[in-house]
Amino acid sequence: MERKEGKLFQRRWRIGPDGREILVRELSADYEMGSGNHVRSYLHRTARGALVELPLAWYAENGGTWAMEPGYDGDSLPPPRQIAYECMFCHNAYPRIPPGHAEPGAEPLYAGDLPEGIDCQRCHGPGGNHVRAAQQGASLEAVRQAIVNPARLSRQRQMEVCLQCHLETTSRPLPHSIVRYGRGPFSYRPGEALANFEIFFDRKPAGNGDDDFEIAHSAYRLRKSQCFLRSEGKLTCTTCHNPHDIPRGAAATAHYNAVCNQCHAAGIRAAIARGKHTAETSCIGCHMPKRRTVDVVHAVMTDHFIRRREPAGDLLAPMPEPPGFFGNPYRGEVVPYYPPALAAGEGALYRAVAQITQRSNPAGLEQLSREIARQKPAEAQFYIELGQALASAGNPAAAVAQFEQIAKTKPNSPSIALNLADALTEAGQAARAITVLEQALASAPGDPLLWYQLGIARTGAGDDSRAVQDLEKCLSLDPDLAEAHNLLAERLASSGDLEGAGKELEAALRIEPDFPEALGNFGHLLAVKRDYAQAAYYFARSVRLKPGDADVLTNYAVVLGALGRLAEAQQQIDAALHSDPRSAGAHNFKGTLLERQGLRKEALGEFLQAASLQPGFALAHLNAGRILAAQGDRAAAKGQLAQAAQSGDPAIRRQAEVLLQQVEH
């Protein structure tokens, strides 16, 4: 963290193989999110109006400490995390959304100045009519009726004012909730049924047997408590909490004890008299203890699961971030949580969507397909969800049919155009994808994702020069798209512009330092320049992050061989062949390693296998011809060398021609 001229910045870097800083990136911390009672997160606002969470946070524990945001505690950095509307919904007052960015799947952008904190309308609804009624001299009752007073609502509606932000079943991928289609991301109003706006889901069984305690679990844990269950709706959040007055210290202890004594005073006195209860005066200290959360391991919160006895163990002990907490999602049936049951009809559609949006339950694909065919819903998003699930399941042709059907009803939706073009490209119909994207860009020329997808489609169509132009246009609109920098680098490298490719890969890795494909591409570029030590560094990180990529493993092995690290090279080439036994490049380099060990017969087998898997693989033909010539098999050697002599690589062609002359004479 650095402060410059009164403004905060976060600067991050990585230490390269020579001990110097590389991939340095410095971003301004334009907003702080959080009260500071537990955590403060820092947000950077991009020129486009997106909000990005910076990786370092401030935690209130131990008088204030710096530590990483959730998911950043490992030795690899996840992609930049954008602040979605779902995050802003609970952590701030309502922002303004640019036109076209409110539909599901649209990029979350924020227009104008952001509000700075929760305001009155979060619990009381819009206040314009209330103010106008007072200004116009309306009766006191009319002024009161012009705004929501939660105290006048039913117990259920009262609690839902709190649940809109404080109910989350899990922060793991599930999904924990779905905002009903057709509702704007900030359209809930206090006093309406929360289920009309959002449906909450949980694992099956509904989480009652586990003791995971997460940072946004206050309402979820309270609803598991016997105090809540036996109160028959009388115990709500405001039974204990006055949102306008938060007591601290001794005043808080006295307040919460008084709330508990409303029901338990006689029982506590009797238990103390019998020696069955401590005289300790803090009820929540034992029955609602503070404990560390499993999803934000640097935060300590009050557990709202009210229990007779405090859980065993040190609840405040430091804990490492659970490996794969966010990257190891739940697999199984997803069930409704709030409301606990969904009505037939549309409810069956949402239940099916919940199974597939984060791939929790593959059975949801058939369920959603069946329900859409039966109900033919008007909302486009059901068809989009089905199309995305089909594409993820490896059926892009079926996905195309879904997206084409809904594109007819929403021809100007960039989100639908993106999905359709992506499915068309995956289905091998790049020309049609280009047409779809060009039509979409006619009405949304400032959408960088459309230009990025057009670059992908042009690449699929073999039009590299225009793909470069499309990707450059994308990055002029949004320079923070690491994927676009990486794809542009690939296109530039294929045209021979290695310097331009290197700049794009460095840009990609400054944004996302652990982007496996960009790491592998940069390693390959450095290897071409014969900077083998640096190349090995980038290949090593790429392989660790994405261990099954046979091409990267092979390139890494080649670099290790060039550095004389033959045992490591052998290990990587064996991993490449295990990942893809049909990799011609891996077989060819394994032959090279075997030949270095004097195992020429085994090496020849690998070279011939490589040439068989990839006819026209000039280097494999050259290697095989060289060994055959040395063995005296002139006819076979001439056949292999003749193939190598057709190479477009001048160096391979010259070597093959020289060897051919030697064999013939």
C-alpha positions, 0 to 999 in steps of 0.5 A: 500500500502506498499513499501519493498526494493523499490517495491510496494505491496498491502496488503488486509485483512478482520476483523473477528468476534473476531476483528482480521485480517483474510484472509490476502493476499499480492501481489506485484504491478509489473506494473502500468497501466495508465499515471497518468493524471487520474488513475493509476492501479496496476497489479500483474503478476503471476508465470504463466504469467497472470496479475491480477488487484489489488483492490486499485488504485491511482486517480489524483483528489484532488492532488492524492488520493487512492480509489478502482477500479471499482466494488470494492467500495461495502462491498463485493469483486468481484473475481480477475480481470484478464487483458484480451488482450482487456485491454492490446490492448489499454493500452500498446504496443503489448506483446508476447502471449504464443503458444495456448493462442491467440484463443478466450476463451483461458486464457490471458497470457503474455510471457517474459518482457512486453513493458512499454507504447504505442509505435510508431507502435500503430499509424504507424504500424510495423516499421521494413521495414521503418528502413531497407529502411533507412539503405539501402539508399532507396529514401526518398519517399521509406522510407516514403512509408515503414511505415504508416503516418496517415496524408496520410490516408483518413479521415475515416482511420485517425480517425480509428487509434484513434478509435481502442482504444478510441471507447467504447459504454459502459463498461457494459456487452453488448458486446460493440465489437467483434473481428472478428474470425480468427484475432489475438488479436493484429493484427489490423494495422493502415490504414486498415478498422477497421471493418475488425478487430472489430465490435462495438455494442450498445444498442437499441436505439443506446444510443442517448437518455441517458446521461451516461458518461463513462471513455472510452466514448471520441469518442462515445460522440464526434460522438453524437455531432452536430459539428461532425455530420455536419462536414461530416467527416472533424472533426476528433480526430486530428482536436483538438489533436496532439498525439505528443504534448499535451498542458497544462494550458493556452497553452491548452486553447488557442489551443482548442479555436483556433480549435473552432474558425475555424468554430465558430469565426464569430458566437461567436463574433456576439453573444457576441455583442448581449449579447447572449454569455459570454466573457469567453475565454475557449470554452471547459470549457462550451461546453465540461466540465469535469465531473465524470464518472459513471463507474469509479466514482473516475475519472474526464474526459473531456466530448467530447459530444459538447453541446450548454449548460453545463448540469445542476448540479454539474458535479464534485460532488462525487458519489457512485458507482451505485449499480449493474452497472457491475452486472446488464447488459442490456437486449434487442436487441443489434444493430451494431454501427460501422459500422452502418450496417452489410452486409448479410451473415457473418454480420448476424452471428456476429449480432446473436452472439452479442445478446447471448455472454453476454446474452443480448437478448435470441432471438439471440440463435434461430437467431444464430442457424438458420444462422449457419444451413443456412451458415455453416461457416468455423470459429469454434468460431460461433459453440462454441458461439452457444454451450455455449449459449445452455449450459447457456440455460439449454440444455447441450445435444444440446451443446454437439452436437455443441462442438462435431461437431467442435472438429472434425475440431480442435482436439487439441484445449484446449478451445474446449475440455473444453467446450465439457467436461463441457457440457458432465458432465452437461448432465450426461456423466461424463465418456465421459467427462473424455475421452475428457479431458485425450486426451486433456491433452496428448497434453497440460499437463500444462493446469490447467483448463483441470485438473480442469475440469477433477476433476469435471468430476471425481467427477461426475463419483464418483471417488473422490480419482482420483478427488483429484489427478487431483485438486492437479495437477491443483493447482500445475500449478495455485495455484490462482484458488479459485474454484479448492481449494473449490472443492478440499476441498469438496472432502477432507471433504467427505473422512474425511480429515477435516484438509486438507479441512480447509486449502483448504477453507482458500486458496480459501477465501484468493484469493476470500474472498466473494466466496459464496460456499467456505464461506458456506463450511467453515461455515459447516466445523467450525460447525462440529468442534463446533466452532459455533461463527466463523461458523455463521460469514461465513454462514452470509456472504455466505447467504448475497451473495447468499441468495437462497441456501437452504442448507446453510440457513439450516446450518446457522439456525442450528448454530444459534440454537446452539448459542441460537439465536432462533429467527434468526434461525427461520428466516433463516429456513423459508427462506430455506423453501421458497427457497426450499419447498422440502428441507428435512433438512430444514423441519427437523430443523424447527421441532426441533425449533417447538419442543423447543417451545413446539409445538410437534404436529407441530414438528411431522408434519415437521419431517414426511415431512422430512422423506417423502421427503428423505426416509432413513433420519435417524435423521428425523425418529429418531425425529418423532419416539421419539415424536410418542413414547411420544404420546403413538403411539407405532406402528408408533413409532416402524416403524420410529425408526426401520428406524433410527436404520439402520443409518450409524451414530453410535450416531443416531443408538444407540439412535434409538435402546435404544428408540426401546427397551423402546417402546417394553417393 
